[in-house]
Amino acid sequence: MSAYVIAIIKVTNPEAYAEYARLAAPVNAQFNSTLLARSNQFEFLEGGLDCNRVVINRFDTIEAAKAFYHSVDYQAAKSKRIGAADFNMLVVQGND
């Protein structure tokens, strides 16, 4: 079954965050991820969080999503966003 990684982000340092994004993109490709959404154009229909960006990626399996997150390459990219964004990320199992 597919899995979706959802990141809810408040970017506080766009330059440093851009370096993280540049490094994270090829890691997503290594794990066969499909970018479904990456935008600052969103609207809470109910509730709300202090954020200015949402990213959604599809992975083949929840195991692949977790392998992506825990990979050495992603952890290196992640180190570049520390202090550049308030970052919340979750993985959710798909229904297919």
Short mmCIF file of the C-alpha atoms (twelve columns), coordinates in Angstrom:
data_MODEL
# 
_entry.id   MODEL 
# 
loop_
_atom_site.group_PDB 
_atom_site.id 
_atom_site.type_symbol 
_atom_site.label_atom_id 
_atom_site.label_alt_id 
_atom_site.label_comp_id 
_atom_site.label_asym_id 
_atom_site.label_seq_id 
_atom_site.Cartn_x 
_atom_site.Cartn_y 
_atom_site.Cartn_z 
_atom_site.pdbx_PDB_model_num 
ATOM 1  C CA . MET A 1  0.000   0.000  0.000  1 
ATOM 2  C CA . SER A 2  1.132   3.523  -0.716 1 
ATOM 3  C CA . ALA A 3  2.077   5.978  1.999  1 
ATOM 4  C CA . TYR A 4  2.008   9.741  2.134  1 
ATOM 5  C CA . VAL A 5  4.525   11.973 3.855  1 
ATOM 6  C CA . ILE A 6  2.974   15.285 4.790  1 
ATOM 7  C CA . ALA A 7  5.101   18.199 5.932  1 
ATOM 8  C CA . ILE A 8  3.513   21.259 7.527  1 
ATOM 9  C CA . ILE A 9  6.107   23.979 7.653  1 
ATOM 10 C CA . LYS A 10 6.725   27.520 8.771  1 
ATOM 11 C CA . VAL A 11 9.776   28.711 6.859  1 
ATOM 12 C CA . THR A 12 11.674  31.299 8.910  1 
ATOM 13 C CA . ASN A 13 14.904  31.532 6.875  1 
ATOM 14 C CA . PRO A 14 14.144  31.146 3.152  1 
ATOM 15 C CA . GLU A 15 17.788  31.039 2.043  1 
ATOM 16 C CA . ALA A 16 18.751  28.220 4.411  1 
ATOM 17 C CA . TYR A 17 15.501  26.395 3.692  1 
ATOM 18 C CA . ALA A 18 16.234  26.542 -0.042 1 
ATOM 19 C CA . GLU A 19 19.508  24.682 0.595  1 
ATOM 20 C CA . TYR A 20 17.580  21.974 2.473  1 
ATOM 21 C CA . ALA A 21 15.074  21.677 -0.398 1 
ATOM 22 C CA . ARG A 22 17.889  21.443 -2.956 1 
ATOM 23 C CA . LEU A 23 19.486  18.572 -1.046 1 
ATOM 24 C CA . ALA A 24 16.236  16.758 -0.180 1 
ATOM 25 C CA . ALA A 25 14.870  16.577 -3.743 1 
ATOM 26 C CA . PRO A 26 17.320  13.965 -5.073 1 
ATOM 27 C CA . VAL A 27 16.833  11.855 -1.934 1 
ATOM 28 C CA . ASN A 28 13.107  11.758 -2.638 1 
ATOM 29 C CA . ALA A 29 13.917  10.526 -6.134 1 
ATOM 30 C CA . GLN A 30 16.183  7.787  -4.735 1 
ATOM 31 C CA . PHE A 31 13.197  6.425  -2.810 1 
ATOM 32 C CA . ASN A 32 10.777  6.626  -5.762 1 
ATOM 33 C CA . SER A 33 8.764   9.424  -4.187 1 
ATOM 34 C CA . THR A 34 6.186   11.361 -6.178 1 
ATOM 35 C CA . LEU A 35 5.651   15.009 -5.285 1 
ATOM 36 C CA . LEU A 36 1.896   15.569 -5.079 1 
ATOM 37 C CA . ALA A 37 1.787   19.074 -3.600 1 
ATOM 38 C CA . ARG A 38 4.265   21.761 -2.586 1 
ATOM 39 C CA . SER A 39 2.716   25.148 -2.043 1 
ATOM 40 C CA . ASN A 40 2.179   28.176 0.114  1 
ATOM 41 C CA . GLN A 41 -1.337  28.433 -1.334 1 
ATOM 42 C CA . PHE A 42 -3.631  26.602 1.069  1 
ATOM 43 C CA . GLU A 43 -6.544  27.322 3.348  1 
ATOM 44 C CA . PHE A 44 -7.582  25.690 6.597  1 
ATOM 45 C CA . LEU A 45 -11.196 24.658 6.377  1 
ATOM 46 C CA . GLU A 46 -11.207 23.819 10.073 1 
ATOM 47 C CA . GLY A 47 -8.666  24.467 12.808 1 
ATOM 48 C CA . GLY A 48 -5.323  25.919 11.892 1 
ATOM 49 C CA . LEU A 49 -1.592  25.851 12.420 1 
ATOM 50 C CA . ASP A 50 1.027   28.574 12.222 1 
ATOM 51 C CA . CYS A 51 2.585   27.555 8.905  1 
ATOM 52 C CA . ASN A 52 3.289   28.946 5.460  1 
ATOM 53 C CA . ARG A 53 4.039   25.835 3.379  1 
ATOM 54 C CA . VAL A 54 2.628   22.336 2.895  1 
ATOM 55 C CA . VAL A 55 4.368   19.482 1.065  1 
ATOM 56 C CA . ILE A 56 2.862   16.062 0.271  1 
ATOM 57 C CA . ASN A 57 4.869   13.179 -1.208 1 
ATOM 58 C CA . ARG A 58 3.662   9.716  -2.159 1 
ATOM 59 C CA . PHE A 59 5.849   6.661  -1.521 1 
ATOM 60 C CA . ASP A 60 5.247   3.085  -2.648 1 
ATOM 61 C CA . THR A 61 5.047   1.809  0.936  1 
ATOM 62 C CA . ILE A 62 5.201   3.106  4.485  1 
ATOM 63 C CA . GLU A 63 8.501   1.248  4.839  1 
ATOM 64 C CA . ALA A 64 9.930   3.184  1.869  1 
ATOM 65 C CA . ALA A 65 8.769   6.471  3.397  1 
ATOM 66 C CA . LYS A 66 10.463  5.644  6.698  1 
ATOM 67 C CA . ALA A 67 13.611  4.459  4.911  1 
ATOM 68 C CA . PHE A 68 13.704  7.801  3.070  1 
ATOM 69 C CA . TYR A 69 13.374  9.747  6.324  1 
ATOM 70 C CA . HIS A 70 16.019  7.741  8.175  1 
ATOM 71 C CA . SER A 71 18.491  7.633  5.264  1 
ATOM 72 C CA . VAL A 72 21.915  9.189  5.693  1 
ATOM 73 C CA . ASP A 73 21.313  11.494 2.728  1 
ATOM 74 C CA . TYR A 74 18.000  12.819 4.037  1 
ATOM 75 C CA . GLN A 75 19.424  13.347 7.511  1 
ATOM 76 C CA . ALA A 76 22.218  15.407 5.917  1 
ATOM 77 C CA . ALA A 77 19.614  17.528 4.106  1 
ATOM 78 C CA . LYS A 78 17.580  17.824 7.304  1 
ATOM 79 C CA . SER A 79 20.582  19.273 9.133  1 
ATOM 80 C CA . LYS A 80 20.461  22.254 6.730  1 
ATOM 81 C CA . ARG A 81 16.903  23.191 7.724  1 
ATOM 82 C CA . ILE A 82 17.493  23.173 11.479 1 
ATOM 83 C CA . GLY A 83 16.853  26.781 12.485 1 
ATOM 84 C CA . ALA A 84 15.441  27.614 9.040  1 
ATOM 85 C CA . ALA A 85 11.921  26.296 9.605  1 
ATOM 86 C CA . ASP A 86 9.487   25.021 12.179 1 
ATOM 87 C CA . PHE A 87 8.844   21.607 10.667 1 
ATOM 88 C CA . ASN A 88 6.194   18.972 11.311 1 
ATOM 89 C CA . MET A 89 6.248   15.778 9.268  1 
ATOM 90 C CA . LEU A 90 4.060   12.701 9.417  1 
ATOM 91 C CA . VAL A 91 3.589   9.566  7.388  1 
ATOM 92 C CA . VAL A 92 0.122   8.129  6.774  1 
ATOM 93 C CA . GLN A 93 -0.774  4.776  5.238  1 
ATOM 94 C CA . GLY A 94 -2.709  4.994  1.972  1 
ATOM 95 C CA . ASN A 95 -5.887  3.048  1.214  1 
ATOM 96 C CA . ASP A 96 -4.899  1.500  -2.104 1 
# 
